[in-house]
Amino acid sequence: MGAAVKRKEDPRLITGTSTYVTDVAVPGMLHVAFVRSPHAHARIRGIDATAALARAGVRAVITGRDLKGRCAPLPIAGAGGEGGAGAEASIGRKHYALSLDRVRHVGEPVAAVVDETEALAADAAQDVVVDWEPLPSVNDVFAAMADGAPQLHDDAPKNVEHETPIKAGDPDAVFAGARRVVKQRMSSQRLAGVPLETRSILVAPDGPGGLTVWATTQAPHNFRNDLAGALGLPQNAVRVITPEMGGGFGVKFGVYPEDATVAVLARMLKAPVKWTETRLEHMMVTTHGRAQVTDLEAAVEDDGRIAALRMHVHADIGAYPVFTFIPDLTLLMSVGVYGITDIDVKSTCVFTNTTSVAAYRGAGRPEAAYYLERMVDVIAAELGKAPEEIRRRNFIPPAAFPYTTPTGQRYDSGEYDRALTKALELARYRELRAEQKQRLERNDRTLLGVGMACYVEMCGFGPFESALVRVEPGGTVTAYTGTSAHGQGHETTFAQIIADHLGVAFDQVVVKHGDTASVPQGHGTGGSRSLAVGGTAILNATLKVQDKARRIAAAMLEASAEDVVLADGRYQVKGAPASAVTLADIAQRAHSENVPGDLEPGLEATDFFKPPHLLYPFGAHVAVVEIDRDTGAARVRDYVSVDDCGVRISPTLVEGQVHGGLAQGIAQALMEDLVYGRDGQLVTGTLMDYAVPRADDLPAFRADMTVTHTPVNALGAKGIGEAATIGSTPATVNAVMDALRPFGVRHLDMPLRGERLWRALQTT
């Protein structure tokens, strides 16, 4: 643990020998293509599949009517597959996987065509004729709440899905007596996940009434439970396998309409059926992220102390409710690293005729950090003070931990000033300010901006995670984890934990995941939970195995179990290192007829770790940008991140997570944006229109750390998967606005592309 070992996964990943869902083929496999709505809002007056069915090779064309009685409406309400055929009587805000009477966003599927190949199915889908009655649509949250706006769901007046208020202290009194109130509206634009691998699913009948499903999902057990519930099947009749997966970023959670449809088709046709999403379909119908507009007010003292905060988040959740709690997570983290006690925060979730908004790397926490850290810089500019001074004035001090925020979060540990100080030192902050001043004095064409952000996030979500650690008869170890990796390196990190605590070579540990038939019930990978929750389960199971190994070793060494210790990879008697046995020796005895005493044969253990509290990693980032005054183009020249995720088991993997998170966070600040036209059509529906970062868009990052232990788990580890995304967006935007501040620019919304910056400079 703590060693910079090579990733176990890399040999198969970089040689192309891994198996993805698209690589899986079974005899008799058929393929599906979907007929999708070209309208943002429309009634379905009829569907004519005559021409498609006349094509040679077409096995079936089904519509929403064929799903009635075969599949419950979607989205599924939570893990476990609640609902079933009885849910048909009250669909409410749900819809069938193939919509029956009305569509509410472009790309919504209304029919599915089955053929022998993907290409033939796609061709046949073009022959399906739908009689549409276009309806007025709305894709702006404020327009959606206005009188006379098109109503997406009858039981959601003014298109409001839900509202959540949180009020603590006496913010009204503080604002009434405030010396200064600083206000700003900000937006966190809609984003696409864009994992390298798009969604894919293959469903094959298995035995009487059962199904084997290969699916791209971040949580195989939850997917199984939801799909089984939707189909009205017992959970043990459905096996879900997630082989290698090329990225998730939150968008591969839950049962999508396409998944349910493919499963129904496999049962109807009694044949394996497969569907793989195109990139255009991914951009159009896979859940999006962010999509918030937020109004902030801060009551500020002359010295920069933030006495009270108001925040109203207007969240666009799209056409259907999927993960509508994400805007509430924004509220829960609304005070960030600061000791603000008087707050009035609220979220309003609004339906629009757009693709549903759900989890995307950080899920609610990047938005909170962005709003607050931008607000701190706006306050600093208004007071004429340095941004680091305002932050230090408001930090929660280390002695206050564990600290309960006014939103009810119980921060476990934190040293926020320490992280900021280190980040500023590594960035050579004073030298940067001097360079910036010199450029302005000589009226340089290239502006320099320095931005910072301090963040804290919540992670390590439960309710639990599972692990099974098994020592094979030959002394090698196989472990099973309920988390399901999609690039993070779980096999490496978990093997490090096991190797240290069992006395087995790192190379002799194999970690398996992603198959509900062999792995105990788990909750998958998301919310930076895999090491803190899943890794703790691995550790606990390993220690159980170690305890039994010590007892077997004691019998072999004719010693007391209390006198046997694991040292230098061997189980030895205290003070007598020559009297020792290896794990292989112990495993052989454990699987023989000579198992000592009252012990059962075998050497394995299962653990389900339930975290007592959430975890709160934190950090400080410094971004340095250059802006060409003639074109407005902004370039990140240097970037320093200091992230505190507690104990680091695998430093190499942590650095990789940080680099990936920085790329996504910086991309939101400067380039990425999913845009709908007034007619509800997705304008940025391909990678020719939606700008993801390339290698030459990013600098060489300087990733460093502080280490603050957490008492919440035995590893002392917090999460890192989303941290860099959370810190990098506000740091980058603050850097750009810092460069523009001398020209009277107070705030610009993301993405800060060249044209937007150029226009702002022209108006000064």
C-alpha positions in Angstrom: 0.0 0.0 0.0 1.3 3.4 -1.0 3.6 2.0 -3.7 3.6 3.3 -7.2 2.9 -0.1 -8.8 2.0 -0.7 -12.4 -1.7 -1.3 -13.1 -2.7 -4.9 -13.4 -5.3 -3.9 -16.0 -3.0 -2.3 -18.4 -1.5 -5.2 -20.4 -4.9 -6.3 -21.6 -6.2 -2.8 -22.1 -3.3 -1.4 -24.1 -3.0 -4.6 -26.3 -6.6 -4.7 -27.2 -7.3 -8.1 -25.8 -10.0 -6.9 -23.4 -13.6 -7.9 -23.9 -16.2 -5.2 -24.1 -20.0 -5.7 -24.6 -19.6 -5.0 -28.3 -17.1 -7.9 -28.5 -19.5 -10.4 -27.1 -21.4 -12.5 -29.7 -23.6 -15.5 -29.2 -25.1 -17.9 -31.8 -28.3 -16.6 -33.4 -27.8 -13.1 -32.2 -30.2 -10.4 -33.6 -29.7 -6.7 -33.7 -32.0 -3.7 -32.9 -32.4 -0.2 -34.3 -34.7 2.3 -32.8 -37.2 4.7 -34.4 -36.8 8.0 -32.7 -38.8 11.2 -32.5 -37.6 14.1 -34.7 -39.7 16.4 -32.6 -39.1 17.9 -29.1 -42.8 17.5 -28.3 -45.4 15.6 -30.3 -48.4 13.2 -30.2 -48.1 9.9 -31.8 -51.2 9.5 -34.0 -50.1 6.2 -35.5 -47.2 4.0 -36.5 -47.1 2.1 -39.8 -44.4 -0.7 -39.9 -45.7 -2.3 -43.1 -42.8 -1.4 -45.3 -40.2 -2.3 -42.7 -41.8 -5.7 -42.1 -41.8 -6.4 -45.8 -38.0 -6.3 -45.8 -36.3 -9.7 -46.0 -34.7 -10.6 -42.7 -36.8 -8.3 -40.4 -37.8 -10.4 -37.4 -40.0 -7.9 -35.6 -41.1 -4.3 -35.3 -42.6 -3.4 -31.9 -44.1 -0.3 -30.4 -45.1 0.8 -27.0 -48.3 -1.1 -27.2 -46.3 -4.3 -27.4 -44.6 -3.5 -24.2 -47.8 -3.1 -22.2 -48.0 -6.0 -19.7 -44.4 -7.0 -20.5 -42.5 -4.1 -18.9 -43.3 -1.5 -16.3 -43.1 2.2 -17.1 -39.7 4.0 -16.8 -37.7 5.5 -15.1 -37.5 2.8 -12.4 -38.0 4.3 -9.0 -34.9 3.2 -7.2 -32.9 -0.1 -7.0 -34.8 -3.3 -6.6 -37.2 -2.9 -9.5 -40.3 -1.5 -7.8 -43.4 -1.6 -9.8 -44.4 -4.2 -12.4 -47.5 -4.8 -14.6 -49.7 -3.1 -12.0 -47.9 0.2 -12.5 -49.6 0.6 -15.9 -52.7 2.0 -14.3 -50.8 5.1 -13.1 -47.9 6.1 -15.2 -47.8 9.7 -14.0 -44.5 11.2 -14.9 -43.2 7.9 -16.3 -43.5 6.5 -19.8 -43.1 3.1 -21.5 -39.7 2.3 -22.9 -41.3 2.9 -26.3 -43.6 5.8 -25.8 -47.2 5.2 -26.5 -49.0 8.5 -27.1 -46.6 11.4 -26.6 -42.9 12.1 -26.9 -41.2 14.9 -24.8 -37.8 15.2 -26.3 -35.9 14.7 -29.6 -34.6 11.2 -29.9 -37.2 9.6 -27.7 -37.8 6.0 -29.0 -41.2 5.0 -30.2 -40.5 1.7 -32.1 -37.8 -0.9 -32.3 -36.8 -2.9 -35.4 -35.1 -6.3 -35.2 -32.9 -7.7 -38.0 -29.9 -9.9 -38.5 -27.3 -7.1 -38.6 -27.0 -3.6 -37.2 -26.9 -2.1 -40.7 -30.0 -4.0 -41.9 -31.9 -3.0 -38.7 -31.0 0.6 -39.2 -32.1 0.5 -42.8 -35.4 -1.1 -41.9 -36.0 1.5 -39.1 -36.0 4.2 -41.8 -39.1 2.5 -43.4 -41.2 2.9 -40.3 -43.7 5.7 -40.8 -44.9 7.7 -37.8 -47.9 10.0 -38.0 -46.8 12.9 -35.8 -48.8 15.8 -34.4 -46.1 18.4 -33.3 -46.9 20.2 -30.1 -45.4 23.4 -28.7 -42.1 22.8 -26.8 -40.0 24.5 -24.2 -36.4 24.1 -23.3 -35.7 26.9 -20.9 -36.4 26.5 -17.2 -37.8 30.0 -16.8 -40.0 29.8 -19.9 -41.2 26.4 -18.7 -42.5 27.9 -15.4 -44.2 30.8 -17.1 -48.0 31.0 -17.5 -49.2 29.3 -20.7 -46.1 27.2 -21.1 -46.5 23.7 -22.6 -47.1 21.2 -19.8 -45.0 18.1 -20.0 -46.8 16.2 -17.2 -50.3 16.8 -16.0 -49.3 16.3 -12.4 -46.5 18.9 -12.5 -48.0 22.4 -12.5 -45.8 25.0 -14.1 -43.5 22.0 -15.0 -42.0 22.0 -11.5 -40.9 18.5 -10.5 -40.1 19.4 -6.9 -38.6 22.2 -4.8 -36.3 21.8 -1.8 -35.7 24.7 0.7 -33.0 24.7 3.4 -32.9 27.5 5.9 -30.6 27.8 8.9 -29.8 30.6 11.3 -31.5 33.9 10.7 -30.4 34.9 7.2 -33.2 37.5 6.8 -32.0 39.5 9.8 -28.4 39.3 8.6 -29.3 40.5 5.2 -31.4 43.3 6.6 -28.5 44.6 8.6 -25.7 43.8 6.1 -23.2 46.5 5.2 -23.0 45.1 1.7 -25.0 42.6 -0.4 -23.2 41.1 -3.4 -25.4 39.5 -6.0 -24.7 37.4 -9.1 -26.5 35.0 -11.4 -24.5 32.1 -12.8 -25.1 29.1 -15.0 -23.6 25.7 -15.1 -24.2 24.6 -18.7 -25.5 21.3 -19.9 -22.8 18.7 -20.6 -22.5 15.3 -22.3 -20.7 12.4 -20.7 -18.9 11.3 -23.9 -17.2 8.2 -22.5 -15.0 6.5 -25.1 -17.4 3.5 -25.2 -21.0 4.3 -25.8 -23.8 2.2 -24.2 -24.4 -1.3 -25.3 -26.5 -4.3 -24.2 -26.9 -7.9 -25.2 -29.7 -10.0 -23.7 -29.9 -13.8 -24.2 -32.6 -16.2 -22.9 -31.1 -18.4 -20.2 -33.1 -21.4 -19.0 -36.8 -21.4 -18.4 -37.7 -17.7 -18.2 -34.2 -16.5 -17.3 -31.9 -13.9 -18.9 -28.2 -13.4 -19.2 -27.4 -9.7 -19.9 -24.2 -8.2 -20.9 -24.5 -4.5 -20.2 -22.4 -1.3 -20.0 -23.4 -0.3 -16.5 -21.6 1.2 -13.5 -23.7 -0.8 -11.0 -24.5 -4.4 -12.3 -26.5 -5.5 -9.2 -28.7 -2.4 -9.2 -29.2 -2.8 -13.0 -30.2 -6.4 -12.5 -32.6 -5.6 -9.7 -34.2 -2.8 -11.7 -34.5 -4.7 -14.9 -35.9 -7.8 -13.1 -38.5 -5.6 -11.4 -39.5 -3.9 -14.7 -39.9 -7.3 -16.4 -41.7 -8.9 -13.4 -38.9 -11.5 -13.0 -37.2 -12.8 -9.8 -33.9 -11.2 -9.4 -32.1 -14.5 -9.5 -33.6 -15.2 -12.9 -31.5 -12.3 -14.4 -27.7 -12.4 -14.6 -25.9 -9.2 -15.5 -22.3 -9.2 -16.7 -20.4 -6.0 -17.2 -17.1 -6.9 -18.8 -14.5 -4.2 -19.6 -16.1 -0.8 -19.8 -14.7 2.2 -21.6 -15.7 5.0 -19.1 -18.9 5.9 -17.4 -18.7 9.3 -15.7 -22.1 8.8 -14.2 -24.1 8.4 -17.4 -24.1 4.6 -17.3 -26.4 4.2 -14.2 -29.9 2.8 -14.3 -32.1 1.0 -16.9 -32.6 3.1 -20.0 -35.6 2.6 -22.3 -33.3 0.8 -24.9 -32.2 -1.7 -22.2 -35.7 -2.6 -21.2 -36.8 -2.9 -24.9 -34.0 -5.2 -25.8 -34.8 -7.4 -22.8 -38.4 -7.6 -23.8 -37.5 -8.5 -27.4 -35.2 -11.3 -26.3 -38.1 -12.8 -24.3 -40.6 -12.3 -27.1 -38.3 -13.8 -29.8 -36.6 -16.3 -27.6 -33.4 -15.3 -29.1 -30.3 -13.2 -28.2 -30.8 -9.5 -29.1 -28.2 -6.8 -29.1 -28.1 -3.0 -29.4 -25.1 -0.6 -29.4 -25.6 3.1 -29.2 -24.1 5.3 -32.0 -22.3 8.5 -31.0 -25.2 10.6 -32.3 -27.6 8.6 -30.1 -25.3 9.1 -27.1 -25.3 12.8 -27.5 -29.1 12.9 -28.1 -30.6 10.4 -25.5 -28.0 9.4 -22.9 -28.5 11.5 -19.8 -26.9 14.9 -19.7 -25.2 16.7 -16.8 -25.3 20.0 -14.9 -27.9 22.3 -16.6 -28.5 24.8 -13.8 -29.0 28.5 -13.5 -28.4 29.9 -10.0 -29.0 33.2 -8.3 -26.7 34.0 -5.4 -26.6 36.8 -2.8 -24.0 37.2 -0.1 -24.2 39.5 2.9 -20.6 40.7 3.3 -18.8 42.5 6.1 -16.1 45.2 5.3 -13.3 42.8 6.2 -14.6 40.2 3.7 -16.4 37.9 6.1 -19.5 36.3 4.5 -22.2 36.6 7.1 -25.0 35.0 5.2 -25.7 33.3 1.9 -28.8 33.0 -0.3 -28.8 30.6 -3.3 -31.7 29.6 -5.6 -30.8 26.8 -8.0 -33.1 26.5 -11.0 -32.3 23.0 -12.4 -33.3 21.8 -15.8 -34.0 18.1 -15.3 -35.2 17.4 -18.8 -38.3 15.5 -19.9 -38.4 12.7 -17.3 -37.3 12.4 -13.6 -34.2 10.2 -13.3 -31.7 11.5 -10.7 -33.7 14.6 -9.5 -31.9 14.7 -6.2 -28.7 16.0 -7.8 -29.7 19.7 -7.5 -30.3 19.0 -3.8 -26.7 17.8 -3.5 -25.8 21.3 -4.7 -27.7 22.8 -1.8 -26.1 20.4 0.7 -22.6 21.6 -0.3 -23.6 25.2 -0.7 -21.3 26.6 2.1 -18.2 24.7 0.8 -15.1 25.2 2.9 -16.5 28.3 4.7 -17.9 28.8 8.1 -21.1 30.5 6.9 -23.9 29.8 9.4 -26.9 31.8 8.2 -28.2 30.4 4.9 -31.4 30.4 2.8 -30.9 28.0 -0.1 -33.4 26.4 -2.4 -33.6 24.2 -5.5 -36.4 24.2 -8.1 -36.3 21.3 -10.5 -38.1 21.9 -13.8 -39.2 19.7 -16.6 -38.3 20.8 -20.2 -38.5 19.2 -23.6 -34.9 18.0 -23.5 -33.0 14.8 -22.6 -33.2 14.0 -18.9 -30.4 15.4 -16.7 -28.8 13.0 -14.3 -25.4 12.1 -12.8 -22.2 13.4 -14.5 -18.8 13.4 -12.8 -19.3 15.2 -9.5 -23.1 15.2 -9.7 -24.2 18.4 -7.9 -21.0 19.1 -6.1 -19.1 20.8 -9.0 -22.0 23.1 -9.4 -21.9 24.1 -5.7 -18.1 24.7 -5.8 -18.4 26.7 -8.9 -21.1 29.0 -7.6 -19.4 29.6 -4.3 -15.9 30.0 -5.5 -16.9 32.4 -8.3 -18.9 34.3 -5.7 -15.8 34.6 -3.5 -13.9 36.2 -6.4 -16.8 38.5 -7.1 -16.8 39.6 -3.5 -13.0 40.1 -3.5 -13.2 42.3 -6.6 -16.0 44.4 -5.1 -14.1 44.9 -1.9 -10.8 45.5 -3.7 -9.2 42.6 -1.7 -7.1 39.7 -2.8 -9.1 36.5 -3.5 -6.9 34.4 -1.1 -7.6 36.9 1.7 -11.3 36.5 1.4 -11.0 32.7 1.5 -8.7 32.7 4.5 -11.1 35.0 6.3 -13.9 32.5 5.9 -12.3 29.1 6.2 -13.6 26.6 8.7 -10.5 26.2 11.0 -9.0 22.7 11.6 -9.9 22.8 15.3 -13.6 22.9 14.4 -13.7 19.3 13.0 -15.8 17.3 13.0 -17.9 20.2 11.7 -21.6 20.2 11.1 -22.6 22.6 8.3 -25.9 24.5 8.4 -27.1 22.2 5.6 -26.6 19.2 7.9 -23.4 17.8 6.5 -20.9 16.4 9.0 -17.4 17.2 7.7 -15.0 14.6 9.0 -11.7 16.4 8.7 -10.1 19.3 6.9 -7.1 21.7 6.7 -8.2 24.1 4.0 -5.7 26.9 4.5 -2.8 24.4 4.4 -3.9 23.1 1.0 -4.3 26.7 -0.4 -1.0 27.8 1.0 0.8 24.9 -0.7 -1.0 25.4 -4.0 -0.1 29.1 -4.1 3.6 28.3 -3.2 3.8 25.6 -5.9 2.3 28.0 -8.5 4.8 30.8 -7.4 1.9 33.1 -6.9 3.8 36.2 -6.0 5.8 35.9 -9.2 2.7 35.5 -11.2 1.1 38.6 -9.8 4.3 40.5 -10.7 4.2 39.2 -14.2 0.6 40.1 -14.6 1.3 43.7 -13.5 4.1 44.0 -15.9 2.0 42.8 -18.8 -0.7 45.3 -18.1 1.8 48.2 -17.7 3.3 47.5 -21.1 -0.2 46.9 -22.7 0.8 43.4 -23.8 -1.3 41.7 -26.4 -1.5 38.5 -24.2 -3.3 39.0 -20.9 -2.4 36.9 -17.8 -4.9 35.6 -15.3 -4.5 33.7 -12.1 -7.4 31.9 -10.6 -7.9 29.8 -7.5 -10.5 27.6 -6.0 -10.9 25.8 -2.7 -13.4 22.9 -2.7 -14.8 20.3 -0.4 -17.0 17.4 -1.7 -19.2 14.7 -0.3 -18.5 11.1 -1.3 -18.2 7.5 0.0 -21.9 6.9 -0.4 -23.5 3.7 1.0 -25.6 2.0 1.8 -22.9 -0.6 1.8 -20.3 -2.4 -0.4 -19.4 -6.0 -0.6 -16.2 -8.0 -0.8 -15.3 -11.7 -0.9 -11.6 -12.7 -0.5 -10.7 -16.3 -1.2 -7.3 -18.0 -0.8 -7.1 -20.8 -3.3 -5.5 -24.1 -2.3 -2.2 -23.2 -4.0 -1.9 -19.9 -2.0 -3.0 -17.5 -4.7 -5.9 -15.1 -3.9 -9.1 -14.3 -5.7 -11.2 -11.4 -4.6 -14.6 -10.3 -5.7 -15.8 -6.7 -5.3 -19.3 -5.2 -5.6 -17.8 -2.1 -7.2 -17.5 -2.3 -10.9 -14.5 -0.6 -12.5 -14.6 1.2 -15.8 -11.0 2.5 -16.0 -10.2 3.5 -12.4 -7.9 0.6 -11.6 -9.7 -1.3 -8.8 -7.9 -4.5 -9.6 -4.6 -2.8 -8.8 -5.5 -1.0 -5.6 -7.5 -3.8 -4.1 -4.6 -6.2 -4.8 -2.3 -3.9 -3.0 -4.5 -4.0 0.1 -4.7 -7.7 0.0 -1.0 -8.3 -0.6 -0.1 -6.2 2.4 -2.5 -7.9 4.8 -2.3 -11.5 3.7 1.4 -12.0 2.9 0.8 -12.9 -0.7 2.7 -11.5 -3.7 0.9 -8.6 -5.5 1.1 -10.6 -8.8 -0.7 -13.5 -7.2 -3.9 -11.6 -6.4 -6.7 -11.5 -9.0 -9.6 -9.2 -8.4 -12.9 -9.9 -10.2 -16.0 -7.7 -10.6 -19.0 -7.1 -12.7 -20.8 -10.4 -12.7 -23.9 -10.7 -10.5 -23.7 -14.5 -10.6 -20.4 -14.6 -8.7 -20.1 -11.2 -6.9 -22.0 -10.5 -3.6 -24.7 -7.8 -3.9 -22.9 -4.4 -4.3 -23.8 -0.9 -5.4 -21.3 -0.3 -8.1 -19.0 2.5 -8.9 -19.9 6.2 -8.6 -19.7 9.1 -6.2 -16.0 8.4 -5.5 -17.0 5.4 -3.3 -14.9 2.5 -4.6 -11.8 2.7 -2.4 -13.4 4.3 0.7 -16.3 1.9 0.8 -15.4 -1.0 -1.5 -11.8 -0.9 -0.4 -12.7 -1.0 3.2 -14.9 -4.0 2.6 -11.9 -5.7 0.9 -9.7 -4.8 3.9 -12.3 -6.1 6.4 -12.7 -9.4 4.4 -8.9 -9.7 4.1 -8.5 -9.3 7.9 -11.0 -12.0 8.5 -9.0 -14.3 6.3 -5.8 -13.3 8.0 -7.3 -14.1 11.4 -8.2 -17.6 10.3 -4.8 -18.0 8.6 -3.1 -17.1 11.9 -5.1 -19.7 13.7 -4.2 -22.4 11.2 -0.6 -21.3 11.3 -0.7 -21.5 15.1 -1.7 -25.1 14.9 1.0 -25.8 12.3 3.7 -24.1 14.5 2.4 -25.5 17.7 1.9 -22.0 19.2 -0.9 -19.8 20.4 -2.8 -17.9 17.8 -2.1 -14.7 19.8 1.6 -15.3 19.4 1.5 -15.6 15.6 2.1 -12.5 13.6 2.4 -11.6 9.9 5.8 -10.2 9.2 7.8 -10.0 6.0 5.2 -12.0 4.2 5.2 -15.0 6.5 3.2 -16.1 9.5 5.7 -16.5 12.3 5.9 -16.9 16.1 6.7 -13.6 17.9 10.4 -13.4 18.6 11.2 -16.6 16.6 11.3 -15.6 12.9 12.8 -19.0 12.0 9.5 -20.6 13.1 7.3 -19.6 10.2 4.9 -20.7 7.4 3.8 -19.1 4.2 0.3 -18.3 3.1 0.6 -21.2 0.6 1.5 -23.6 3.4 -1.6 -22.4 5.3 -3.8 -22.6 2.3 -2.8 -26.2 1.6 -3.6 -27.2 5.2 -7.0 -25.3 5.0 -8.1 -27.3 2.0 -6.9 -30.7 3.3 -8.4 -33.3 5.6 -6.2 -31.9 8.4 -7.9 -28.6 9.1 -7.0 -27.8 12.7 -9.4 -27.9 15.6 -13.0 -26.8 15.1 -12.2 -24.7 12.0 -14.1 -25.2 8.8 -12.2 -26.2 5.6 -11.4 -23.4 3.2 -9.8 -20.0 3.6 -12.2 -17.2 2.6 -14.4 -14.5 4.0 -17.1 -12.1 2.9 -17.7 -8.6 4.2 -20.4 -6.0 3.7 -19.1 -2.6 4.9 -21.7 0.1 5.8 -20.0 3.5 6.1 -21.1 5.3 9.2 -20.8 8.7 7.6 -20.0 10.3 4.3 -16.4 11.5 3.5 -15.3 15.0 2.6 -12.2 15.3 0.5 -10.9 18.8 -0.2 -8.2 20.7 -2.0 -7.0 23.9 -3.6 -6.4 24.6 -7.3 -4.5 27.4 -9.0 -5.0 28.0 -12.8 -2.9 30.3 -14.9 -4.4 31.4 -18.2 -3.3 33.5 -21.1 -5.8 35.4 -23.3 -5.1 36.8 -26.7 -6.7 40.2 -26.8 -7.0 40.2 -30.5 -8.9 36.9 -30.7 -10.2 36.3 -27.2 -8.7 32.8 -27.2 -7.9 31.6 -23.7 -5.1 29.0 -23.0 -4.4 27.3 -19.7 -0.6 27.8 -19.4 0.0 26.2 -16.0 -2.1 24.3 -13.5 -1.5 23.3 -9.9 -3.8 21.1 -7.9 -3.3 20.1 -4.3 -5.9 17.5 -3.4 -6.4 15.9 -0.1 -8.1 12.4 -0.3 -6.6 11.1 2.9 -4.4 8.1 2.7 -3.3 7.2 -0.9 -3.1 3.5 -1.6 -1.9 3.8 -5.2 -0.3 7.2 -5.9 -0.2 6.5 -9.6 -3.9 5.9 -9.8 -4.7 8.9 -7.8 -2.6 11.1 -10.2 -4.5 9.5 -13.1 -7.8 10.3 -11.6 -6.7 13.9 -11.0 -5.5 14.4 -14.5 -8.7 13.1 -16.0 -10.8 15.2 -13.6 -8.8 18.3 -14.5 -9.4 17.7 -18.2 -13.2 17.5 -17.7 -13.4 20.5 -15.4 -11.3 22.7 -17.5 -13.3 21.6 -20.6 -16.5 22.8 -18.9 -14.9 26.1 -18.2 -13.6 26.8 -21.7 -15.3 24.7 -24.3 -18.0 22.1 -23.7 -21.7 23.0 -24.1 -24.8 21.0 -25.2 -27.1 23.5 -26.9 -30.7 23.2 -28.0 -32.3 25.4 -30.6 -35.6 27.1 -29.9 -37.4 24.3 -31.7 -35.9 21.8 -29.2 -33.4 20.3 -31.8 -30.0 19.5 -30.4 -27.6 21.8 -32.2 -24.4 20.2 -30.8 -25.3 16.6 -31.5 -22.0 15.4 -32.9 -18.3 15.7 -31.9 -18.0 18.0 -34.9 -20.2 20.5 -32.9 -19.5 19.5 -29.3 -16.0 20.4 -28.3 -14.2 17.9 -26.1 -10.6 18.7 -25.1 -7.7 17.4 -27.0 -4.2 16.8 -25.5 -2.9 20.1 -26.9 -5.7 22.0 -25.2 -4.3 21.2 -21.8 -1.0 21.9 -20.0 1.3 19.5 -18.1 -0.4 19.5 -14.7 1.3 19.8 -11.4 -0.6 17.5 -9.1 0.4 17.5 -5.4 -1.3 16.7 -2.1 -1.8 17.1 1.6 -2.8 14.1 3.7 -5.6 14.5 6.3 -6.8 11.2 7.7 -10.4 10.4 8.1 -11.8 8.5 11.1 -14.7 7.1 9.0 -12.9 4.0 7.7 -10.0 1.8 8.6 -8.0 2.8 5.6 -8.1 6.5 6.4 -8.9 7.1 2.8 -11.3 9.5 1.1 -12.5 9.7 -2.5 -10.6 11.2 -5.4 -12.5 10.3 -8.6 -14.5 13.5 -8.8 -12.4 15.9 -6.8 -10.3 17.4 -9.6 -13.4 18.1 -11.7 -15.0 19.9 -8.8 -12.0 22.2 -8.2 -10.8 22.9 -11.7 -13.9 24.5 -13.2 -14.1 27.5 -10.8 -10.3 27.8 -10.7 -10.1 28.1 -14.5 -13.1 30.5 -14.8 -11.6 32.6 -12.0 -8.4 32.8 -13.9 -10.1 34.1 -17.0 -12.1 36.6 -15.1 -9.0 37.7 -13.3 -7.4 38.5 -16.6 -10.4 40.5 -17.8 -11.1 42.3 -14.5 -8.9 45.4 -15.4 -11.2 45.9 -18.3 -14.3 46.1 -16.2 -15.6 42.6 -16.9 -17.3 41.3 -13.7 -18.7 37.9 -14.8 -19.2 35.8 -17.9 -21.0 32.5 -18.1 -19.3 29.3 -19.3 -18.0 28.1 -21.7 -15.5 30.9 -22.0 -14.7 30.5 -25.7 -12.7 33.0 -27.7 -15.7 34.8 -29.2 -17.3 35.4 -25.9 -14.1 36.8 -24.4 -13.4 38.9 -27.5 -16.9 40.5 -27.4 -16.5 41.3 -23.7 -13.2 43.0 -24.4 -14.7 45.1 -27.2 -17.4 46.5 -24.9 -14.9 47.9 -22.4 
